[in-house]
Amino acid sequence: MTLRRILRGLGTALVLIVVVSPAILFFLWMLSLSLKYEIDNGAYPPILIPERFAWSNYTQIFQANDFLRYFVNSVIVTGSATLAALAVGVPAGFGMARMKARKSAVIVMIARMTPGLSFLIPMFLVFQSLGLIGTLWPQIIIHLVVTVPIVIWIMIGYFETTPIELEEAAMIDGANRWEIFMKVALPIARPGIVVAFILSVIFSWNNFLFGIVLAGRTTRTLPVAVYNMLSFEQVSWGPLAAAALVVTLPVLLLTVFAQRQIVAGLTAGAVKGG
């Protein structure tokens, strides 16, 4: 039995290494590119750790490309879209879970699976007629197409796993539906809300398609700003890798710090009906 457990643990560790190692390798190589001068980035055989670190790659992206403004734009768009999605999606998920609205849940999932381009063209025409193209408002509004279905779907699965007996007891004590939601269901659903929040932030923060079409010169988000650093003449791999790390780091840190809540929320949502 002990040998079987050891072999099972070794097998699990091997699978994890195989799955995770490419992502770790790509991240380390991107970090290496961001800390090397161009002559080292073009060297053969490749140099992983340079003799001198090119910290100027990071200062260059903020000085020459106004990355601080684009970072603030990303924070505003992602933060607004995520908070609005939570305000709409958490109550909606609670209502669908308690009413067992399966058809509505399927519609939410279809909306999540539909390509963003399908929404982008008609929304672009609407925003253009309102004179909003080039501002942050179109990006915030259209990001709700991504974040709201995520929040609703996660919260449906989570609320279906929470004990309904507590809500029935509160109803017997005279609480109405809103009070039950705010004082009973919402505190219990905190891990699910954390998962919905983090996934919404990730999908909104990394969205490129909406920004490239709807953003103006001063309202670009970080993924668009990184794309605009590419040119046909020459690619500066050091600053480009530094910019990519700046885009990746906030979401990566958020995920690392909240990994326990993510596992708890996803696990609870995965056992619905059990």
Contacts in CASP RR format, 6 or more apart in sequence:
PFRMAT RR
TARGET T0000
AUTHOR 0000-0000-0000
METHOD contacts of the structure
MODEL  1
MTLRRILRGLGTALVLIVVVSPAILFFLWMLSLSLKYEIDNGAYPPILIP
ERFAWSNYTQIFQANDFLRYFVNSVIVTGSATLAALAVGVPAGFGMARMK
ARKSAVIVMIARMTPGLSFLIPMFLVFQSLGLIGTLWPQIIIHLVVTVPI
VIWIMIGYFETTPIELEEAAMIDGANRWEIFMKVALPIARPGIVVAFILS
VIFSWNNFLFGIVLAGRTTRTLPVAVYNMLSFEQVSWGPLAAAALVVTLP
VLLLTVFAQRQIVAGLTAGAVKGG
27 248 0 8 1.000
28 48 0 8 1.000
29 48 0 8 1.000
30 241 0 8 1.000
30 244 0 8 1.000
30 245 0 8 1.000
31 241 0 8 1.000
31 245 0 8 1.000
32 47 0 8 1.000
32 48 0 8 1.000
32 49 0 8 1.000
32 50 0 8 1.000
33 41 0 8 1.000
33 237 0 8 1.000
33 238 0 8 1.000
33 240 0 8 1.000
33 241 0 8 1.000
34 54 0 8 1.000
34 57 0 8 1.000
34 58 0 8 1.000
34 238 0 8 1.000
34 239 0 8 1.000
34 241 0 8 1.000
34 242 0 8 1.000
34 244 0 8 1.000
34 245 0 8 1.000
35 50 0 8 1.000
35 53 0 8 1.000
35 54 0 8 1.000
35 55 0 8 1.000
35 57 0 8 1.000
36 47 0 8 1.000
36 50 0 8 1.000
36 53 0 8 1.000
36 54 0 8 1.000
36 238 0 8 1.000
37 50 0 8 1.000
37 52 0 8 1.000
37 54 0 8 1.000
37 238 0 8 1.000
38 236 0 8 1.000
38 237 0 8 1.000
38 238 0 8 1.000
40 47 0 8 1.000
40 50 0 8 1.000
40 54 0 8 1.000
41 237 0 8 1.000
41 238 0 8 1.000
42 237 0 8 1.000
54 238 0 8 1.000
57 238 0 8 1.000
57 239 0 8 1.000
57 241 0 8 1.000
57 242 0 8 1.000
58 242 0 8 1.000
58 246 0 8 1.000
60 239 0 8 1.000
60 242 0 8 1.000
61 67 0 8 1.000
61 229 0 8 1.000
61 239 0 8 1.000
61 242 0 8 1.000
61 243 0 8 1.000
61 246 0 8 1.000
62 68 0 8 1.000
64 239 0 8 1.000
65 225 0 8 1.000
65 228 0 8 1.000
65 229 0 8 1.000
65 239 0 8 1.000
65 243 0 8 1.000
67 222 0 8 1.000
67 225 0 8 1.000
67 243 0 8 1.000
67 246 0 8 1.000
69 218 0 8 1.000
70 220 0 8 1.000
70 221 0 8 1.000
70 222 0 8 1.000
70 224 0 8 1.000
70 225 0 8 1.000
71 222 0 8 1.000
71 246 0 8 1.000
73 136 0 8 1.000
73 215 0 8 1.000
73 219 0 8 1.000
73 220 0 8 1.000
73 221 0 8 1.000
73 222 0 8 1.000
74 205 0 8 1.000
74 221 0 8 1.000
74 222 0 8 1.000
76 136 0 8 1.000
76 140 0 8 1.000
77 136 0 8 1.000
77 139 0 8 1.000
77 140 0 8 1.000
77 143 0 8 1.000
77 204 0 8 1.000
77 221 0 8 1.000
78 143 0 8 1.000
78 201 0 8 1.000
78 204 0 8 1.000
78 205 0 8 1.000
79 201 0 8 1.000
79 204 0 8 1.000
80 140 0 8 1.000
81 140 0 8 1.000
81 143 0 8 1.000
81 144 0 8 1.000
81 146 0 8 1.000
81 147 0 8 1.000
81 200 0 8 1.000
81 204 0 8 1.000
82 147 0 8 1.000
82 197 0 8 1.000
82 200 0 8 1.000
82 201 0 8 1.000
82 204 0 8 1.000
84 140 0 8 1.000
84 144 0 8 1.000
84 147 0 8 1.000
84 148 0 8 1.000
85 144 0 8 1.000
85 147 0 8 1.000
85 148 0 8 1.000
85 150 0 8 1.000
85 151 0 8 1.000
85 196 0 8 1.000
85 200 0 8 1.000
86 151 0 8 1.000
86 193 0 8 1.000
86 196 0 8 1.000
86 197 0 8 1.000
86 200 0 8 1.000
88 144 0 8 1.000
88 148 0 8 1.000
88 151 0 8 1.000
88 152 0 8 1.000
89 148 0 8 1.000
89 151 0 8 1.000
89 152 0 8 1.000
89 155 0 8 1.000
89 196 0 8 1.000
90 151 0 8 1.000
90 155 0 8 1.000
90 186 0 8 1.000
90 189 0 8 1.000
90 193 0 8 1.000
90 196 0 8 1.000
91 181 0 8 1.000
92 152 0 8 1.000
92 155 0 8 1.000
93 151 0 8 1.000
93 152 0 8 1.000
93 155 0 8 1.000
93 156 0 8 1.000
93 159 0 8 1.000
94 155 0 8 1.000
94 159 0 8 1.000
94 181 0 8 1.000
94 185 0 8 1.000
94 189 0 8 1.000
95 101 0 8 1.000
95 159 0 8 1.000
96 104 0 8 1.000
96 105 0 8 1.000
96 108 0 8 1.000
96 152 0 8 1.000
96 156 0 8 1.000
97 155 0 8 1.000
97 156 0 8 1.000
97 157 0 8 1.000
97 159 0 8 1.000
97 160 0 8 1.000
98 159 0 8 1.000
98 164 0 8 1.000
105 152 0 8 1.000
105 153 0 8 1.000
105 156 0 8 1.000
108 149 0 8 1.000
108 152 0 8 1.000
108 153 0 8 1.000
108 156 0 8 1.000
109 149 0 8 1.000
109 153 0 8 1.000
111 145 0 8 1.000
111 149 0 8 1.000
112 146 0 8 1.000
112 149 0 8 1.000
112 150 0 8 1.000
112 153 0 8 1.000
116 145 0 8 1.000
116 146 0 8 1.000
116 209 0 8 1.000
116 210 0 8 1.000
117 209 0 8 1.000
119 142 0 8 1.000
119 145 0 8 1.000
120 142 0 8 1.000
120 209 0 8 1.000
120 210 0 8 1.000
120 213 0 8 1.000
123 138 0 8 1.000
123 141 0 8 1.000
123 142 0 8 1.000
124 133 0 8 1.000
124 138 0 8 1.000
124 213 0 8 1.000
124 214 0 8 1.000
127 133 0 8 1.000
127 137 0 8 1.000
127 138 0 8 1.000
127 141 0 8 1.000
127 214 0 8 1.000
132 138 0 8 1.000
133 214 0 8 1.000
133 216 0 8 1.000
134 214 0 8 1.000
134 215 0 8 1.000
134 216 0 8 1.000
134 219 0 8 1.000
135 216 0 8 1.000
135 219 0 8 1.000
136 219 0 8 1.000
138 210 0 8 1.000
138 214 0 8 1.000
139 210 0 8 1.000
139 211 0 8 1.000
139 214 0 8 1.000
139 215 0 8 1.000
139 219 0 8 1.000
139 221 0 8 1.000
142 210 0 8 1.000
142 214 0 8 1.000
143 204 0 8 1.000
143 207 0 8 1.000
143 210 0 8 1.000
146 200 0 8 1.000
146 203 0 8 1.000
146 204 0 8 1.000
146 207 0 8 1.000
147 200 0 8 1.000
147 203 0 8 1.000
147 204 0 8 1.000
150 196 0 8 1.000
150 199 0 8 1.000
150 200 0 8 1.000
150 203 0 8 1.000
151 196 0 8 1.000
151 200 0 8 1.000
154 192 0 8 1.000
154 195 0 8 1.000
154 196 0 8 1.000
154 199 0 8 1.000
154 269 0 8 1.000
155 189 0 8 1.000
155 192 0 8 1.000
155 193 0 8 1.000
155 196 0 8 1.000
157 269 0 8 1.000
157 272 0 8 1.000
158 189 0 8 1.000
158 191 0 8 1.000
158 192 0 8 1.000
158 195 0 8 1.000
158 265 0 8 1.000
158 268 0 8 1.000
158 269 0 8 1.000
159 185 0 8 1.000
159 189 0 8 1.000
160 269 0 8 1.000
160 272 0 8 1.000
160 273 0 8 1.000
161 268 0 8 1.000
161 269 0 8 1.000
161 271 0 8 1.000
161 272 0 8 1.000
161 273 0 8 1.000
162 185 0 8 1.000
162 188 0 8 1.000
162 189 0 8 1.000
163 188 0 8 1.000
166 184 0 8 1.000
166 188 0 8 1.000
167 180 0 8 1.000
167 184 0 8 1.000
167 185 0 8 1.000
170 179 0 8 1.000
170 180 0 8 1.000
170 183 0 8 1.000
170 184 0 8 1.000
171 180 0 8 1.000
175 183 0 8 1.000
175 184 0 8 1.000
186 193 0 8 1.000
191 261 0 8 1.000
191 264 0 8 1.000
191 265 0 8 1.000
191 268 0 8 1.000
192 261 0 8 1.000
192 264 0 8 1.000
192 265 0 8 1.000
192 268 0 8 1.000
192 269 0 8 1.000
194 258 0 8 1.000
194 261 0 8 1.000
194 262 0 8 1.000
194 265 0 8 1.000
195 261 0 8 1.000
195 262 0 8 1.000
195 265 0 8 1.000
195 266 0 8 1.000
198 254 0 8 1.000
198 255 0 8 1.000
198 258 0 8 1.000
198 261 0 8 1.000
198 262 0 8 1.000
201 251 0 8 1.000
201 254 0 8 1.000
202 251 0 8 1.000
202 255 0 8 1.000
205 222 0 8 1.000
205 247 0 8 1.000
205 250 0 8 1.000
205 251 0 8 1.000
206 223 0 8 1.000
206 247 0 8 1.000
206 251 0 8 1.000
207 221 0 8 1.000
207 223 0 8 1.000
208 223 0 8 1.000
208 224 0 8 1.000
208 227 0 8 1.000
211 220 0 8 1.000
211 221 0 8 1.000
211 223 0 8 1.000
211 224 0 8 1.000
212 224 0 8 1.000
212 227 0 8 1.000
215 221 0 8 1.000
215 224 0 8 1.000
220 228 0 8 1.000
222 243 0 8 1.000
222 246 0 8 1.000
222 247 0 8 1.000
223 247 0 8 1.000
225 243 0 8 1.000
226 240 0 8 1.000
226 243 0 8 1.000
226 244 0 8 1.000
226 247 0 8 1.000
229 236 0 8 1.000
229 239 0 8 1.000
229 240 0 8 1.000
229 243 0 8 1.000
230 240 0 8 1.000
255 262 0 8 1.000
END
